[in-house]
Amino acid sequence: MSYKKILCFGSLNPDLIYFVDELPKRGDDIRSSNSLIRAGGTAINCAEKIVLWNKLVHVRGNSLGRDPMGNYLIDYLKSKNINHDSLIIDESDTPTCSIFIDSSGERTIVSSGYQKLNWNNFENISSYDSLMLDRYSIEFVREDIKKIKSNTGLFISQAGYEYEIDYKLDFLTVSKDEISVSEANELIESEVIRYILLTSSNLPARLISLEGTIEIVPPDFKTINANGAGDTTAAYIAAFGIEDLISTIKKACAAGAIVAGTNDQPTIEKIEEISKLVEVNPR
């Protein structure tokens, strides 16, 4: 299965990224070896990869302000041909996300500004084939999400886990830092989620379902920058579905590994190449 029209719903914000040797202790004053600003938030992170794979993708989520940061994001979406016609532009401040990346490539994130924002709804959701949610948006749109699965047949996936999942999902991609294996098994047994992919940088990932557990061993890349790797994995699943489950999971994990461990773009050709290095082992 390969979906033709995908909606990425969730956080939209500029990422303020700082590269540091290590995180500061309380009260410390440290220097960043480098810094950059990029368009971010899970909705944008995923949409820009889906566009790279020649898919039609739309973004919705939090409102953006009529301020320099909001204008920066709109200009970026236009430049990438990501449909954003439904976004709310108002007088609120555009939220930001500060990301601190240490020498090991791991990241610490401080998000701010979401609580006072307006959020899109799911108008015309049946016109899409696939809906990808992010963890940050759930507290603002939970009741709407509950209605979607019963009223539509679209594929619903989610990136990340923060709030209780009491709505139906086909797929959850989540870091092992966000959820324990026992919690994941409980969600599967409750049948609110069909599949859960637990990821963890260079360590083997784990696919959990009622049919059993599969271990996915990524290629032996040293993590350079894990920022966006999990979103890339989730984006691949949202774009290509799980009809050919093992093939999709291998390619999704390959896409995430490319982002975390190389300076290459996760193109379809590169994903095909790297997916051959991904091992799948029943547990």
C-alpha positions, 0 to 999 in steps of 0.5 A: 500500500502506498498512500496518495494523500497524507495529512500530518497533524501536530506541532509546527514551530521553528527549531532553535538547535544548539550543539554542545559538548554536554548539557549544563549543570544547574546555574552553569554558563556554557558555550555552543560550538554551533547553532542553527534555526530550521523549520521543525515540529513533528508535522513539518519534520514528517511532511518534508520527508513525505514530499521528498518521496513524491507524495501529496502532503498537507499540514495542520496543527497549532496556529502560527503568529503574524511574526517573523518566526511564523513568516519563516515557517510559511515561507519554508512550507511554500518552498517545499510545496507542502500544502498549508492552506488550512493553517490558522494564522492569528495574533498569537506568538509562534511557538518555539522548540529549543534543542540541545545536541550533545557530543554523542548526538543525543538531544534534549528538547525544550518546547514552549508556547503551545498552551495558548494557541488555537488548533485546527480541526479535522474538517474534510478528513475523509478526503485523505488516505492517511493521517499522522498525529504527533504526541504534542497535539493529543491534549488539544484534539483528543475528542475529535480523534476519537470520532475519526476511526469510527467514521472513516477508513483511513490509516491512522498513525502516531509519532511519539507517546505522551498522553493516554491513548484511548482512541484507535490507532493502526500504528504507533512509532515511539522511542523506548525512552517514552514508553516501557515495553510493559506499557506497550504490551498493555496498549496492544492487549487492549486493542487500541493500537494494532502495531507499536514500533519501539525505537532507540538510536543505534540499538535494535528496535522492537515491533510489537503486535498481538501476533508477537514481537519482532526485533529490527536491527539497524545498520551500524551507524554512529549517531551524528544527530538524532534530531528528526530520525524518529519523525522520519521513521514515522513519516515513512510508515504514514506514507507507505502503510503496512500492507507489506509490513516487514518491508515497510518496517525495514525501510522505515528504520533505514530512513531513520538511520540515514537521518541519525547517522549520515549527512544524506537525505533519506531518498527512496533510492538511499532507503532501498540501499540501506534497508538491505542492511537492516536485520529482522529477527522474531523474538 
